[in-house]
């Protein structure tokens, strides 16, 4: 019997974890690329400007960790560990 590929196992058994991790990674990267601080001299400061780039960086780290963990679990499942 042929072994299923790692990607097939990821999508079959850990699809939600992998998909949510990749989604968080991609959306955080897009948010980081499109981030522009508020111009100086305006009467208000937005929440995005107060927090800076750190929510995007944290989202990328969590997303990469989640997707990587799903991939490692499927790889170990494929090897029989």
DAKAFEN-V473180 format. One record per backbone hydrogen bond with DSSP energy under -1.0 kcal/mol. NH is the residue of the N-H (numbers start at 0). CO is the residue of the C=O. Records with the same first field share a line. If there is no record, write none. Layout:
BEGIN
NH = CO  CO
END
This chain:
BEGIN
8 = 4
9 = 5
10 = 6
11 = 7
12 = 8
13 = 9
17 = 13
18 = 14
19 = 15
20 = 16
21 = 17
22 = 18
23 = 19
24 = 20
25 = 21
26 = 22
27 = 23
28 = 24
29 = 25
30 = 26
31 = 27
32 = 28
33 = 29
49 = 45
50 = 46
51 = 47
56 = 52
57 = 53
58 = 54
59 = 55
60 = 56
61 = 57
62 = 58
63 = 59
64 = 60
65 = 61
66 = 62
67 = 63
68 = 64
69 = 65
70 = 66
71 = 67
72 = 68
73 = 69
74 = 70
75 = 71
76 = 72
77 = 73
78 = 74
79 = 75
80 = 75
END
